[in-house]
Amino acid sequence: MSKCSADETPVCCCMDVGTIMDNTDCTASYSRVFANRAEAEETLAQLSAKARGVESEPCKITSTFTDVNGGVQLDIDFVFCCEAETLIFQLGLR
């Protein structure tokens, strides 16, 4: 039998979910350059709606628009109440 680490089970080497998701990373970040501010605002609205569909408690959404060469850069941080919601949100964007 091999020696397993963390909270693995010696028989199947399965891990307890708490070993991987410990609620230390509850922020999902997004950054992209758009041709214009209207496109950036539309994307912010779409992503915010997706975050609202995942949240169990209000998600803190912080966005900034920065004028750059060739367009507008949109940076967004979504801070969820738990890491599971962050992961669900990120997987929903794929």
N, C-alpha and C positions, 0 to 999 in steps of 0.2 A: 504494500500500500504506500502511495506517495504521500509526502508531507504536504499538507495544504496550508495556506495562510489565510489571514483575516477570519471571516466567518464562513469559510467553505465547509461543505460536508465531505468527509473523506471518501465516501462511496462514489459520488458523482461530480465532485468538485464544483458544485453549484454555490453561488454566493448569495448572501442576504442582500436585498435591494438597498438597505441602509448603508452597506459598505461602499456602494457606488454613488448613491444619491443621498448626500448628508445635509442638504439645504444650505450649502455654502455658496452656491452659484445660482442665484435667482434672477439674474439679469440677462436678457437677450438684447444684443445690439445689432443695428442695421445701419449701413452707410452706402450711399450711391450718389452719383452725379447724374442730374437730369438736364435735359435741354432747356427747360424753363421752370419757373416756380409753380405753375399750374399743375404740371405733371408730378412734381414733388409733393404738392399738397394732396393730390388725388391718391398717391401711393400711401401717404401718411394716413389718410382717412380709411383706406382699405386695410392696412396693417393694424390700425387701432381697432377696427371692427373685429378683426380676427382675434386680437388680444382680449377684447371684451367677451368674445364667445368662449374663451378658455378660462378666464378668471373665476375664482370662487370668492375672492375679496377684491376690491378695486386695484387694478394694475396701475402703477405709477408710470405714466408715459411722458418722457422728456424729449423734445425734438428741437433741433436747430437747423436753420437754413443759412448757408454760406455761399455768397457769390464767388464763383471760381471761373477760370478760363473755360469757355465753352458751355457754361450753364450754371446750375445751382446744385450745391451738394447738400443732401439731406442726411443728417445723423439722428438716429433715434435710439433711446434706451427704454426698454420695457422691463420694469421691475415687478415681478410676480411675488405672491406671498409664499410660494414654495417652489422648489426645484422641479417637481413633477410638472407643474403648469408651464414652466419655462421650456422644458423638454417637449411637451405636447405642442406648444406654440411653434417651436423651431421645426419640429417634424411636419407640422401642418403647412409650412412654407416650402417644403421640398416638392 
